[in-house]
Amino acid sequence: MSQRNWTSLGDFEEILFDYYEGIARITINRPHKRNAFTPLTVDEMSRALDVCAERRDIDVVLLTGAGDVAFCAGGDMNVKGRGGYVDSKGVPRLNVLKVQKQIRTLPKPVIAMVNGYAIGGGHVLHLVCDLTIASENAIFGQTGPRVGSFDAGFGASYLARIVGQKKAREIWFLCRKYSAQEAEQMGMVNKVVPLAELEDEAVAWAKQMQELSPLALRMIKAGLNAELDGQAGIQQLAGDATMLYYMLDEAQEGGRAFLEKRKPKFTLK
């Protein structure tokens, strides 16, 4: 693996958030729990994703887990209570649903670097990323019905869109585990590489995307999401289209005319 000088983008307790040449990397940093997330983990991921959305010098985001055993093993069952995963104030939360939506609507590509187990909620996290590159030791699967949980949102509908209804039902109804190679054959994974090459491969993909039009990537991501995400997806696509419109002379004329208290002179060129 090539050596890169990643620069920290802030101090967090349960994630690492760093930067390298236009690429942000969010790492779930709970290897002692196979990177299972708590409400704090998810809150910190959400804050990092907000930064990624706002900073113009971030083009692509990588999501991974610390160590070489797990990407993410889902929610930490040690803090699961009635109503959700209990935070430090005793409030049960399912804030990972917000993070799923943030990844989907982030106007930049998100690559999951799956370096081991992607199970349960961790499996859904990699699914909602735009691309998935997995190490040869990666293991995928669902555990929800086995541990009293499920994801009937993206974890079901988007999974079925990727692998088909029959396979999605097998994954959920049987709670089996699948190798990286099997996941690639199903279409859940874009590429499988040796663990030592995982970061190199993900960075190479990010670098290739950095050579492309960021606005075009933003619009195609919104377009690909729009059908599956219903009105919320159409709203995201419409918002991006509005942003493009605001860049036109026609929109600028409308705003100037309002401020100058005159009739606008719209012309189509």
N, C-alpha and C positions, 0 to 999 in steps of 0.2 A: 504494500500500500504506500502511495506517495505521501510524503510529509507536507502538511499544509498548516499555515499559521492562522488558525481560527481565532477571531477576536470576540471576547465576551460582549454580549449586548445587555447585560444586567445580571443582578444577583437574585437567584431564586432558590427555594428550598428543595423542590422535587423535580425540577427540570433543569436542563442546561440550554442556554439560548446563545448561539454564537453566529459569526458572520465571516465569509470569505469571498472576496471578489464578486459581489453581487448576489451571493447565495446565503440564505439564512438557514440555520440548522436548529431544529427543536428536538431535544433528546429527553425522553422520559427517564429520569434518573433515580430509579428505585430497583436496581438490579437484585437486591436481596429479596424482593417480592416478585421477581420476574417482570418487573416494570408494570405491575398492576397499579391502576390509578386510584387516587382518593379525590374527594372534592377539591382539595388544595392543588393536587397535580393538574386537574382539569382547569381550575381557575387560572393557574399560571400559564398553561398552554393557551388559554383564551386570550390572556393579556399579550402573550408573545405573538399570536396571530394578528391581533389588532395592530401591533407595531409593524408586522410584515405588510399589512394592507396599506399603511400610511406612508412608509418610507419609500421614497422614489429610488433609492440605491439598492433596493432588494428586488430582484427579478424572479427568483425561483426559491421555493421553500422545500427543505428536506425534513422529513419526520422519521424519527428512529427511536430505538431504546438503548440504554446503556448496557455495556457488556456484550458477550457473544452467545448468550443463551436465549434471550427473549426480546422481541420487539415490544409486545405488550400482552399481558395475560388477562386483560379486561379489568373490570372493577375489583378492588380489593375487598374480598368477602369479609375481612376482619372488621371493616367499618360499615358493612351493610346492615341497615335496620329496616324498620317498617317505613315504607314510603320512599326509600332511596338510600344513598350512601351518606352517612352522617358526618357533618363537618365539625370543626372545633367548637362551634357554638351549639351543637346538638341538633342542627337543622338537617333533615334528610333531603338530599339533592340528587338530581339526575342531570347535572350541568354538562355532561358529556354530549348531550343532544345539541346543545348550543355550539360546542366545538365542531361537531359533525357539519352543522350548517355553515359555520365559519369557513371550514375547509372547502365546502362546495361553492360558496359565494366569493371566496378570496379571488381577486382579479388577477391572479398570478398562478402559474402551475405549481402543484404540490406533489412531490415524489415521496412515496413511502419506501424507506430503506428497511426491509424486513430482515432482521438479523437473528432469527430464532423463532420462538413461539409467537404466533399471532392468533390468539384464542379469544373467544367470546367478544367482549367489547373491543378488544385489540384487533380482532378480525374485522370488525366493522370500521374501525379507524383506518385500516389500510384500504378497505373497499372504497371509502369516500374520497380518498386521495386520487388525483388525476392519473397517476402512474404508479406502478409497484415494481420495484426491483428487489429480488429476494436472494438471500444466500442459500447455498445448497443444504444447509442444516435447518432451514425454515420449516415450520409446521403450522398448518392452518386448520381452523375448525371452530365449531360452535359448541358451547356447553350449557347454554341457557336453560333448556328444559331439564337438564340434569341437576342444576343448582338453584332452581326456582327463579328463573329469569327468562327474558326474551327481548328481542328487538324487532318489532313489527313495522318499523319505519324503513330507513335506508338499509338496515341490516337484512331486511326481507325483500323489499321491492327492488332495490338496486342490485342486490345479489341475484335475484331472479332474472333481471334484465341482462346480467353478465353471463350467467351459466345456464339459464333456462329454468323453467318452473320445476321440472322433475328433479333436476340436480339440486336446486335450492331447497326443495322439500326433503331430499335425502340428507343434505347437510344439517338442516335444523331438526328433522324428526329422529335421526339416528345419532347425532352428536359424535360423528366419527372424526378422526384426524387425517389430514392429507399432506403429503410431502410437497415440497416446492415444485418438483417436476409435475406432479398431478395438478397442482394449482395452475401452473403455466398451461397445461393442456386444456384446462377448463376455461381459460381466458381471464382468470383472476389475477394473474401475474404477467407482466410484460417480458421479464427476462430473469433468468437464474444464473448466478455467478458464484464462484468460490467466496467464502466469507472474507478472505483477505483482500478480495478485489471489489467488495461491495461499495465502499465509499468512492473508490476511483470511478466505478461505473456510473454511480448516481451523479457525481460531479461532472463527468463527461456528458451525460444526458442534459444536465442543467446548462452546461456551457454551450451545447448545441442549440438549445432553446434561446439562450441569450443572443444568438446571432440572428434571430427572427424578430419580426415586428411584435413588440409587446402588446400593442393595441389589437392586432389581429388575434393573438393568442387569447387575450381577454374576451374578445367577442365570440370566438369559437367555443371557448369554455362555457360562456353563458348560453350559447345556442345549443350545445350538447346537453346542458342541464335542463333547458326550458321545458321540453316535453315531459320528462319524468317528474320534475318538481312542480308541475301544475301552475297555478296562478302565481305562486311565489317565484317560480323559475321564469315565468313570463315577465314578472315585475323586475327581476334582476336584468334580464335582457333589455327590457324597455328603458331601464335606468341607464344602462350603458349606451343605448342608442341616443338617449337624451343628451348625455355627455358629448357624444360626437356632434350632435346638432348644435350645441352651444358653441362649438368651435367654428361654425360657419358664419360668414358675413351676414347672412339673413337673420340669424338669431341675434347677432350683435346689434344690427340695425333696430330690431324691435326693442331691445333694452335701452338703447340710446334715445330712441324716439320717446319712450315713456318718460325718461328722466328730463328730456328737453321739452316736454309737453307739446309734442307735435305729432302729426300723422306719420307713421313709418312708411318708408319707400322700399317695399320689398321687391326684389328683382331676382329672377331665377337665371343663373348663369351656368 
